[in-house]
Amino acid sequence: MESTLEIISVPTGERRIVYRAKRYFEAPNWSPDGKSLLFLSYGQDVKGPPANQDVALRILSLPEGKPKVIARLFGGQGTINVPSWSPDSRFAAFVSYRLAAP
């Protein structure tokens, strides 16, 4: 499976790929200043939006065009499902968790 993150011009329909990966990742969250995307990526063997996984929180700076890992955590679906940025685009929030022992 390969996932592709694209941006599209609504008036023209012109599409541009900004990130491609041979893994699943969650829909990105745009920063308020429009310069970065925050998204969660999973290992290559993961299919669909799973929970309870080792994941990487990545940021893609549009001016630079190359994503980088900013945190590794245990999470999954629900980790960044809502807008996660502070109004000044300097901070991002996310949810990580541990499974309780039986």
Backbone as XML, in Angstrom:
<?xml version="1.0"?>
<chain id="A" units="angstrom">
  <residue number="1" name="MET">
    <atom name="N" x="0.840" y="-1.169" z="0.000"/>
    <atom name="CA" x="0.000" y="0.000" z="0.000"/>
    <atom name="C" x="0.891" y="1.239" z="0.000"/>
  </residue>
  <residue number="2" name="GLU">
    <atom name="N" x="0.432" y="2.267" z="-0.679"/>
    <atom name="CA" x="1.136" y="3.539" z="-0.679"/>
    <atom name="C" x="0.126" y="4.636" z="-0.397"/>
  </residue>
  <residue number="3" name="SER">
    <atom name="N" x="0.487" y="5.566" z="0.477"/>
    <atom name="CA" x="-0.366" y="6.713" z="0.780"/>
    <atom name="C" x="0.274" y="7.948" z="0.172"/>
  </residue>
  <residue number="4" name="THR">
    <atom name="N" x="-0.560" y="8.834" z="-0.320"/>
    <atom name="CA" x="-0.075" y="10.062" z="-0.941"/>
    <atom name="C" x="-0.803" y="11.247" z="-0.338"/>
  </residue>
  <residue number="5" name="LEU">
    <atom name="N" x="-0.046" y="12.236" z="0.097"/>
    <atom name="CA" x="-0.601" y="13.483" z="0.606"/>
    <atom name="C" x="-0.489" y="14.506" z="-0.513"/>
  </residue>
  <residue number="6" name="GLU">
    <atom name="N" x="-1.635" y="15.042" z="-0.927"/>
    <atom name="CA" x="-1.660" y="15.983" z="-2.035"/>
    <atom name="C" x="-2.363" y="17.271" z="-1.620"/>
  </residue>
  <residue number="7" name="ILE">
    <atom name="N" x="-2.003" y="18.344" z="-2.268"/>
    <atom name="CA" x="-2.773" y="19.577" z="-2.141"/>
    <atom name="C" x="-3.356" y="19.882" z="-3.522"/>
  </residue>
  <residue number="8" name="ILE">
    <atom name="N" x="-4.523" y="20.510" z="-3.516"/>
    <atom name="CA" x="-5.204" y="20.800" z="-4.773"/>
    <atom name="C" x="-5.677" y="22.248" z="-4.774"/>
  </residue>
  <residue number="9" name="SER">
    <atom name="N" x="-5.515" y="22.907" z="-5.896"/>
    <atom name="CA" x="-6.051" y="24.249" z="-6.077"/>
    <atom name="C" x="-7.534" y="24.097" z="-6.402"/>
  </residue>
  <residue number="10" name="VAL">
    <atom name="N" x="-8.391" y="24.627" z="-5.563"/>
    <atom name="CA" x="-9.825" y="24.494" z="-5.796"/>
    <atom name="C" x="-10.240" y="25.187" z="-7.099"/>
  </residue>
  <residue number="11" name="PRO">
    <atom name="N" x="-9.761" y="26.408" z="-7.388"/>
    <atom name="CA" x="-10.196" y="27.056" z="-8.628"/>
    <atom name="C" x="-9.734" y="26.337" z="-9.900"/>
  </residue>
  <residue number="12" name="THR">
    <atom name="N" x="-8.500" y="25.784" z="-9.897"/>
    <atom name="CA" x="-7.964" y="25.206" z="-11.137"/>
    <atom name="C" x="-8.003" y="23.683" z="-11.173"/>
  </residue>
  <residue number="13" name="GLY">
    <atom name="N" x="-8.110" y="23.039" z="-10.025"/>
    <atom name="CA" x="-8.062" y="21.581" z="-9.986"/>
    <atom name="C" x="-6.650" y="21.027" z="-10.077"/>
  </residue>
  <residue number="14" name="GLU">
    <atom name="N" x="-5.649" y="21.900" z="-10.114"/>
    <atom name="CA" x="-4.259" y="21.459" z="-10.193"/>
    <atom name="C" x="-3.858" y="20.787" z="-8.884"/>
  </residue>
  <residue number="15" name="ARG">
    <atom name="N" x="-3.294" y="19.589" z="-8.987"/>
    <atom name="CA" x="-2.888" y="18.814" z="-7.807"/>
    <atom name="C" x="-1.375" y="18.736" z="-7.731"/>
  </residue>
  <residue number="16" name="ARG">
    <atom name="N" x="-0.874" y="18.696" z="-6.468"/>
    <atom name="CA" x="0.567" y="18.555" z="-6.256"/>
    <atom name="C" x="0.796" y="17.593" z="-5.102"/>
  </residue>
  <residue number="17" name="ILE">
    <atom name="N" x="1.621" y="16.581" z="-5.325"/>
    <atom name="CA" x="1.984" y="15.639" z="-4.266"/>
    <atom name="C" x="3.032" y="16.298" z="-3.387"/>
  </residue>
  <residue number="18" name="VAL">
    <atom name="N" x="2.776" y="16.330" z="-2.077"/>
    <atom name="CA" x="3.740" y="16.914" z="-1.148"/>
    <atom name="C" x="4.414" y="15.863" z="-0.272"/>
  </residue>
  <residue number="19" name="TYR">
    <atom name="N" x="3.834" y="14.656" z="-0.209"/>
    <atom name="CA" x="4.453" y="13.570" z="0.554"/>
    <atom name="C" x="3.882" y="12.248" z="0.077"/>
  </residue>
  <residue number="20" name="ARG">
    <atom name="N" x="4.750" y="11.270" z="-0.092"/>
    <atom name="CA" x="4.337" y="9.927" z="-0.490"/>
    <atom name="C" x="5.058" y="8.931" z="0.412"/>
  </residue>
  <residue number="21" name="ALA">
    <atom name="N" x="4.327" y="7.907" z="0.855"/>
    <atom name="CA" x="4.926" y="6.917" z="1.753"/>
    <atom name="C" x="4.354" y="5.543" z="1.474"/>
  </residue>
  <residue number="22" name="LYS">
    <atom name="N" x="5.153" y="4.527" z="1.695"/>
    <atom name="CA" x="4.685" y="3.143" z="1.565"/>
    <atom name="C" x="4.179" y="2.681" z="2.916"/>
  </residue>
  <residue number="23" name="ARG">
    <atom name="N" x="3.313" y="3.468" z="3.478"/>
    <atom name="CA" x="2.702" y="3.174" z="4.778"/>
    <atom name="C" x="1.432" y="3.978" z="4.898"/>
  </residue>
  <residue number="24" name="TYR">
    <atom name="N" x="0.652" y="3.643" z="5.891"/>
    <atom name="CA" x="-0.598" y="4.353" z="6.141"/>
    <atom name="C" x="-0.312" y="5.586" z="6.985"/>
  </residue>
  <residue number="25" name="PHE">
    <atom name="N" x="-0.984" y="6.686" z="6.719"/>
    <atom name="CA" x="-0.913" y="7.828" z="7.621"/>
    <atom name="C" x="-2.278" y="8.492" z="7.717"/>
  </residue>
  <residue number="26" name="GLU">
    <atom name="N" x="-2.501" y="9.153" z="8.843"/>
    <atom name="CA" x="-3.780" y="9.822" z="9.096"/>
    <atom name="C" x="-3.814" y="11.165" z="8.367"/>
  </residue>
  <residue number="27" name="ALA">
    <atom name="N" x="-5.011" y="11.647" z="8.151"/>
    <atom name="CA" x="-5.186" y="12.941" z="7.492"/>
    <atom name="C" x="-4.404" y="14.016" z="8.243"/>
  </residue>
  <residue number="28" name="PRO">
    <atom name="N" x="-3.764" y="14.905" z="7.520"/>
    <atom name="CA" x="-2.938" y="15.934" z="8.162"/>
    <atom name="C" x="-3.758" y="17.059" z="8.775"/>
  </residue>
  <residue number="29" name="ASN">
    <atom name="N" x="-3.124" y="17.766" z="9.683"/>
    <atom name="CA" x="-3.695" y="18.963" z="10.289"/>
    <atom name="C" x="-2.847" y="20.154" z="9.845"/>
  </residue>
  <residue number="30" name="TRP">
    <atom name="N" x="-3.469" y="21.097" z="9.149"/>
    <atom name="CA" x="-2.761" y="22.299" z="8.705"/>
    <atom name="C" x="-2.469" y="23.213" z="9.889"/>
  </residue>
  <residue number="31" name="SER">
    <atom name="N" x="-1.306" y="23.828" z="9.886"/>
    <atom name="CA" x="-1.006" y="24.849" z="10.887"/>
    <atom name="C" x="-1.812" y="26.107" z="10.551"/>
  </residue>
  <residue number="32" name="PRO">
    <atom name="N" x="-2.138" y="26.930" z="11.563"/>
    <atom name="CA" x="-2.908" y="28.150" z="11.295"/>
    <atom name="C" x="-2.228" y="29.107" z="10.312"/>
  </residue>
  <residue number="33" name="ASP">
    <atom name="N" x="-0.884" y="29.115" z="10.284"/>
    <atom name="CA" x="-0.192" y="30.000" z="9.345"/>
    <atom name="C" x="-0.093" y="29.398" z="7.941"/>
  </residue>
  <residue number="34" name="GLY">
    <atom name="N" x="-0.566" y="28.156" z="7.765"/>
    <atom name="CA" x="-0.592" y="27.524" z="6.451"/>
    <atom name="C" x="0.755" y="27.050" z="5.942"/>
  </residue>
  <residue number="35" name="LYS">
    <atom name="N" x="1.776" y="27.025" z="6.793"/>
    <atom name="CA" x="3.125" y="26.668" z="6.349"/>
    <atom name="C" x="3.518" y="25.222" z="6.640"/>
  </residue>
  <residue number="36" name="SER">
    <atom name="N" x="2.749" y="24.528" z="7.485"/>
    <atom name="CA" x="3.135" y="23.175" z="7.888"/>
    <atom name="C" x="1.928" y="22.259" z="8.006"/>
  </residue>
  <residue number="37" name="LEU">
    <atom name="N" x="2.195" y="20.969" z="7.857"/>
    <atom name="CA" x="1.200" y="19.926" z="8.067"/>
    <atom name="C" x="1.706" y="18.995" z="9.157"/>
  </residue>
  <residue number="38" name="LEU">
    <atom name="N" x="0.832" y="18.623" z="10.064"/>
    <atom name="CA" x="1.143" y="17.683" z="11.127"/>
    <atom name="C" x="0.366" y="16.409" z="10.823"/>
  </residue>
  <residue number="39" name="PHE">
    <atom name="N" x="1.053" y="15.256" z="10.809"/>
    <atom name="CA" x="0.341" y="14.010" z="10.541"/>
    <atom name="C" x="1.000" y="12.844" z="11.253"/>
  </residue>
  <residue number="40" name="LEU">
    <atom name="N" x="0.243" y="11.770" z="11.375"/>
    <atom name="CA" x="0.660" y="10.563" z="12.077"/>
    <atom name="C" x="0.919" y="9.481" z="11.053"/>
  </residue>
  <residue number="41" name="SER">
    <atom name="N" x="2.056" y="8.782" z="11.161"/>
    <atom name="CA" x="2.316" y="7.674" z="10.238"/>
    <atom name="C" x="2.555" y="6.392" z="11.023"/>
  </residue>
  <residue number="42" name="TYR">
    <atom name="N" x="2.215" y="5.300" z="10.370"/>
    <atom name="CA" x="2.293" y="3.967" z="10.964"/>
    <atom name="C" x="3.358" y="3.156" z="10.235"/>
  </residue>
  <residue number="43" name="GLY">
    <atom name="N" x="3.666" y="1.975" z="10.756"/>
    <atom name="CA" x="4.592" y="1.063" z="10.100"/>
    <atom name="C" x="4.040" y="0.555" z="8.778"/>
  </residue>
  <residue number="44" name="GLN">
    <atom name="N" x="4.899" y="-0.009" z="7.962"/>
    <atom name="CA" x="4.503" y="-0.456" z="6.627"/>
    <atom name="C" x="3.486" y="-1.591" z="6.649"/>
  </residue>
  <residue number="45" name="ASP">
    <atom name="N" x="3.421" y="-2.346" z="7.726"/>
    <atom name="CA" x="2.505" y="-3.480" z="7.791"/>
    <atom name="C" x="1.096" y="-3.101" z="8.249"/>
  </residue>
  <residue number="46" name="VAL">
    <atom name="N" x="0.875" y="-1.862" z="8.658"/>
    <atom name="CA" x="-0.418" y="-1.425" z="9.188"/>
    <atom name="C" x="-1.337" y="-1.009" z="8.051"/>
  </residue>
  <residue number="47" name="LYS">
    <atom name="N" x="-2.583" y="-1.463" z="8.130"/>
    <atom name="CA" x="-3.586" y="-1.116" z="7.129"/>
    <atom name="C" x="-4.780" y="-0.470" z="7.835"/>
  </residue>
  <residue number="48" name="GLY">
    <atom name="N" x="-5.309" y="0.575" z="7.238"/>
    <atom name="CA" x="-6.467" y="1.234" z="7.822"/>
    <atom name="C" x="-6.100" y="2.081" z="9.020"/>
  </residue>
  <residue number="49" name="PRO">
    <atom name="N" x="-7.075" y="2.762" z="9.618"/>
    <atom name="CA" x="-6.806" y="3.630" z="10.760"/>
    <atom name="C" x="-6.866" y="2.868" z="12.087"/>
  </residue>
  <residue number="50" name="PRO">
    <atom name="N" x="-5.808" y="2.192" z="12.459"/>
    <atom name="CA" x="-5.834" y="1.368" z="13.663"/>
    <atom name="C" x="-5.537" y="2.152" z="14.934"/>
  </residue>
  <residue number="51" name="ALA">
    <atom name="N" x="-5.832" y="1.537" z="16.042"/>
    <atom name="CA" x="-5.452" y="2.057" z="17.362"/>
    <atom name="C" x="-4.360" y="1.155" z="17.924"/>
  </residue>
  <residue number="52" name="ASN">
    <atom name="N" x="-3.769" y="1.582" z="19.026"/>
    <atom name="CA" x="-2.804" y="0.768" z="19.769"/>
    <atom name="C" x="-1.601" y="0.358" z="18.927"/>
  </residue>
  <residue number="53" name="GLN">
    <atom name="N" x="-0.903" y="1.345" z="18.399"/>
    <atom name="CA" x="0.256" y="1.111" z="17.539"/>
    <atom name="C" x="1.410" y="2.017" z="17.940"/>
  </residue>
  <residue number="54" name="ASP">
    <atom name="N" x="2.615" y="1.585" z="17.625"/>
    <atom name="CA" x="3.751" y="2.496" z="17.674"/>
    <atom name="C" x="3.642" y="3.365" z="16.430"/>
  </residue>
  <residue number="55" name="VAL">
    <atom name="N" x="3.654" y="4.671" z="16.620"/>
    <atom name="CA" x="3.448" y="5.601" z="15.515"/>
    <atom name="C" x="4.509" y="6.697" z="15.544"/>
  </residue>
  <residue number="56" name="ALA">
    <atom name="N" x="4.602" y="7.413" z="14.444"/>
    <atom name="CA" x="5.490" y="8.569" z="14.353"/>
    <atom name="C" x="4.644" y="9.800" z="14.058"/>
  </residue>
  <residue number="57" name="LEU">
    <atom name="N" x="4.824" y="10.838" z="14.846"/>
    <atom name="CA" x="4.198" y="12.128" z="14.595"/>
    <atom name="C" x="5.176" y="12.911" z="13.730"/>
  </residue>
  <residue number="58" name="ARG">
    <atom name="N" x="4.723" y="13.321" z="12.568"/>
    <atom name="CA" x="5.605" y="13.993" z="11.604"/>
    <atom name="C" x="5.091" y="15.392" z="11.295"/>
  </residue>
  <residue number="59" name="ILE">
    <atom name="N" x="6.023" y="16.236" z="10.928"/>
    <atom name="CA" x="5.675" y="17.577" z="10.461"/>
    <atom name="C" x="6.279" y="17.765" z="9.082"/>
  </residue>
  <residue number="60" name="LEU">
    <atom name="N" x="5.498" y="18.343" z="8.207"/>
    <atom name="CA" x="5.956" y="18.647" z="6.866"/>
    <atom name="C" x="5.888" y="20.150" z="6.697"/>
  </residue>
  <residue number="61" name="SER">
    <atom name="N" x="7.048" y="20.767" z="6.582"/>
    <atom name="CA" x="7.128" y="22.199" z="6.324"/>
    <atom name="C" x="7.008" y="22.392" z="4.814"/>
  </residue>
  <residue number="62" name="LEU">
    <atom name="N" x="5.971" y="23.090" z="4.376"/>
    <atom name="CA" x="5.772" y="23.250" z="2.943"/>
    <atom name="C" x="6.911" y="23.998" z="2.263"/>
  </residue>
  <residue number="63" name="PRO">
    <atom name="N" x="7.493" y="25.039" z="2.886"/>
    <atom name="CA" x="8.629" y="25.671" z="2.224"/>
    <atom name="C" x="9.808" y="24.707" z="2.027"/>
  </residue>
  <residue number="64" name="GLU">
    <atom name="N" x="10.054" y="23.811" z="3.000"/>
    <atom name="CA" x="11.175" y="22.874" z="2.887"/>
    <atom name="C" x="10.797" y="21.648" z="2.068"/>
  </residue>
  <residue number="65" name="GLY">
    <atom name="N" x="9.556" y="21.191" z="2.193"/>
    <atom name="CA" x="9.072" y="20.073" z="1.411"/>
    <atom name="C" x="9.537" y="18.705" z="1.846"/>
  </residue>
  <residue number="66" name="LYS">
    <atom name="N" x="10.111" y="18.582" z="3.042"/>
    <atom name="CA" x="10.570" y="17.290" z="3.512"/>
    <atom name="C" x="10.059" y="17.046" z="4.927"/>
  </residue>
  <residue number="67" name="PRO">
    <atom name="N" x="9.329" y="15.929" z="5.142"/>
    <atom name="CA" x="8.804" y="15.676" z="6.486"/>
    <atom name="C" x="9.889" y="15.211" z="7.442"/>
  </residue>
  <residue number="68" name="LYS">
    <atom name="N" x="9.678" y="15.500" z="8.731"/>
    <atom name="CA" x="10.594" y="14.985" z="9.745"/>
    <atom name="C" x="9.782" y="14.487" z="10.933"/>
  </residue>
  <residue number="69" name="VAL">
    <atom name="N" x="10.311" y="13.482" z="11.591"/>
    <atom name="CA" x="9.668" y="12.922" z="12.775"/>
    <atom name="C" x="9.931" y="13.867" z="13.945"/>
  </residue>
  <residue number="70" name="ILE">
    <atom name="N" x="8.858" y="14.274" z="14.629"/>
    <atom name="CA" x="9.048" y="15.127" z="15.807"/>
    <atom name="C" x="8.757" y="14.374" z="17.099"/>
  </residue>
  <residue number="71" name="ALA">
    <atom name="N" x="8.088" y="13.206" z="17.002"/>
    <atom name="CA" x="7.848" y="12.385" z="18.201"/>
    <atom name="C" x="7.504" y="10.963" z="17.770"/>
  </residue>
  <residue number="72" name="ARG">
    <atom name="N" x="7.952" y="10.025" z="18.555"/>
    <atom name="CA" x="7.537" y="8.626" z="18.412"/>
    <atom name="C" x="6.752" y="8.291" z="19.663"/>
  </residue>
  <residue number="73" name="LEU">
    <atom name="N" x="5.609" y="7.633" z="19.492"/>
    <atom name="CA" x="4.739" y="7.387" z="20.631"/>
    <atom name="C" x="3.856" y="6.181" z="20.380"/>
  </residue>
  <residue number="74" name="PHE">
    <atom name="N" x="3.150" y="5.766" z="21.408"/>
    <atom name="CA" x="2.144" y="4.712" z="21.293"/>
    <atom name="C" x="0.808" y="5.413" z="21.184"/>
  </residue>
  <residue number="75" name="GLY">
    <atom name="N" x="0.110" y="5.179" z="20.094"/>
    <atom name="CA" x="-1.155" y="5.863" z="19.875"/>
    <atom name="C" x="-1.892" y="5.223" z="18.732"/>
  </residue>
  <residue number="76" name="GLY">
    <atom name="N" x="-2.448" y="6.040" z="17.887"/>
    <atom name="CA" x="-3.194" y="5.540" z="16.748"/>
    <atom name="C" x="-4.387" y="6.415" z="16.475"/>
  </residue>
  <residue number="77" name="GLN">
    <atom name="N" x="-5.458" y="5.793" z="16.004"/>
    <atom name="CA" x="-6.649" y="6.547" z="15.673"/>
    <atom name="C" x="-7.077" y="7.369" z="16.888"/>
  </residue>
  <residue number="78" name="GLY">
    <atom name="N" x="-7.260" y="8.661" z="16.688"/>
    <atom name="CA" x="-7.641" y="9.552" z="17.779"/>
    <atom name="C" x="-6.485" y="10.384" z="18.318"/>
  </residue>
  <residue number="79" name="THR">
    <atom name="N" x="-5.262" y="10.084" z="17.905"/>
    <atom name="CA" x="-4.106" y="10.823" z="18.422"/>
    <atom name="C" x="-4.106" y="12.281" z="17.982"/>
  </residue>
  <residue number="80" name="ILE">
    <atom name="N" x="-4.463" y="12.541" z="16.722"/>
    <atom name="CA" x="-4.553" y="13.931" z="16.228"/>
    <atom name="C" x="-5.787" y="14.099" z="15.335"/>
  </residue>
  <residue number="81" name="ASN">
    <atom name="N" x="-6.930" y="13.627" z="15.758"/>
    <atom name="CA" x="-8.142" y="13.695" z="14.934"/>
    <atom name="C" x="-8.761" y="15.080" z="14.842"/>
  </residue>
  <residue number="82" name="VAL">
    <atom name="N" x="-8.382" y="15.981" z="15.712"/>
    <atom name="CA" x="-8.957" y="17.324" z="15.713"/>
    <atom name="C" x="-7.855" y="18.338" z="15.448"/>
  </residue>
  <residue number="83" name="PRO">
    <atom name="N" x="-8.191" y="19.565" z="15.076"/>
    <atom name="CA" x="-7.142" y="20.570" z="14.903"/>
    <atom name="C" x="-6.270" y="20.642" z="16.157"/>
  </residue>
  <residue number="84" name="SER">
    <atom name="N" x="-4.980" y="20.542" z="15.955"/>
    <atom name="CA" x="-4.052" y="20.338" z="17.064"/>
    <atom name="C" x="-3.087" y="21.492" z="17.303"/>
  </residue>
  <residue number="85" name="TRP">
    <atom name="N" x="-3.221" y="22.560" z="16.588"/>
    <atom name="CA" x="-2.249" y="23.650" z="16.642"/>
    <atom name="C" x="-2.679" y="24.784" z="17.568"/>
  </residue>
  <residue number="86" name="SER">
    <atom name="N" x="-1.680" y="25.448" z="18.167"/>
    <atom name="CA" x="-1.951" y="26.708" z="18.867"/>
    <atom name="C" x="-2.183" y="27.781" z="17.804"/>
  </residue>
  <residue number="87" name="PRO">
    <atom name="N" x="-2.865" y="28.866" z="18.139"/>
    <atom name="CA" x="-3.165" y="29.906" z="17.138"/>
    <atom name="C" x="-1.931" y="30.506" z="16.468"/>
  </residue>
  <residue number="88" name="ASP">
    <atom name="N" x="-0.783" y="30.513" z="17.174"/>
    <atom name="CA" x="0.431" y="31.096" z="16.591"/>
    <atom name="C" x="1.295" y="30.076" z="15.846"/>
  </residue>
  <residue number="89" name="SER">
    <atom name="N" x="0.826" y="28.840" z="15.696"/>
    <atom name="CA" x="1.528" y="27.755" z="14.978"/>
    <atom name="C" x="2.839" y="27.337" z="15.639"/>
  </residue>
  <residue number="90" name="ARG">
    <atom name="N" x="3.035" y="27.669" z="16.912"/>
    <atom name="CA" x="4.288" y="27.313" z="17.598"/>
    <atom name="C" x="4.188" y="26.017" z="18.390"/>
  </residue>
  <residue number="91" name="PHE">
    <atom name="N" x="2.964" y="25.569" z="18.713"/>
    <atom name="CA" x="2.782" y="24.363" z="19.520"/>
    <atom name="C" x="1.716" y="23.476" z="18.885"/>
  </residue>
  <residue number="92" name="ALA">
    <atom name="N" x="1.874" y="22.175" z="19.108"/>
    <atom name="CA" x="0.866" y="21.217" z="18.651"/>
    <atom name="C" x="0.566" y="20.260" z="19.796"/>
  </residue>
  <residue number="93" name="ALA">
    <atom name="N" x="-0.675" y="19.846" z="19.889"/>
    <atom name="CA" x="-1.098" y="18.911" z="20.932"/>
    <atom name="C" x="-1.416" y="17.559" z="20.291"/>
  </residue>
  <residue number="94" name="PHE">
    <atom name="N" x="-1.189" y="16.488" z="21.045"/>
    <atom name="CA" x="-1.538" y="15.154" z="20.573"/>
    <atom name="C" x="-1.815" y="14.273" z="21.775"/>
  </residue>
  <residue number="95" name="VAL">
    <atom name="N" x="-2.427" y="13.130" z="21.521"/>
    <atom name="CA" x="-2.766" y="12.189" z="22.582"/>
    <atom name="C" x="-1.908" y="10.933" z="22.416"/>
  </residue>
  <residue number="96" name="SER">
    <atom name="N" x="-1.206" y="10.560" z="23.471"/>
    <atom name="CA" x="-0.516" y="9.275" z="23.507"/>
    <atom name="C" x="-1.086" y="8.517" z="24.710"/>
  </residue>
  <residue number="97" name="TYR">
    <atom name="N" x="-0.917" y="7.213" z="24.715"/>
    <atom name="CA" x="-1.491" y="6.453" z="25.820"/>
    <atom name="C" x="-0.739" y="5.160" z="26.038"/>
  </residue>
  <residue number="98" name="ARG">
    <atom name="N" x="-1.015" y="4.539" z="27.142"/>
    <atom name="CA" x="-0.480" y="3.208" z="27.472"/>
    <atom name="C" x="-1.663" y="2.309" z="27.736"/>
  </residue>
  <residue number="99" name="LEU">
    <atom name="N" x="-1.526" y="1.064" z="27.347"/>
    <atom name="CA" x="-2.579" y="0.108" z="27.644"/>
    <atom name="C" x="-2.448" y="-0.327" z="29.090"/>
  </residue>
  <residue number="100" name="ALA">
    <atom name="N" x="-3.570" y="-0.384" z="29.788"/>
    <atom name="CA" x="-3.571" y="-0.780" z="31.193"/>
    <atom name="C" x="-3.288" y="-2.278" z="31.304"/>
  </residue>
  <residue number="101" name="ALA">
    <atom name="N" x="-2.521" y="-2.652" z="32.316"/>
    <atom name="CA" x="-2.250" y="-4.066" z="32.558"/>
    <atom name="C" x="-3.530" y="-4.735" z="33.061"/>
  </residue>
  <residue number="102" name="PRO">
    <atom name="N" x="-3.769" y="-5.985" z="32.644"/>
    <atom name="CA" x="-5.012" y="-6.659" z="33.073"/>
    <atom name="C" x="-5.050" y="-6.921" z="34.565"/>
  </residue>
</chain>
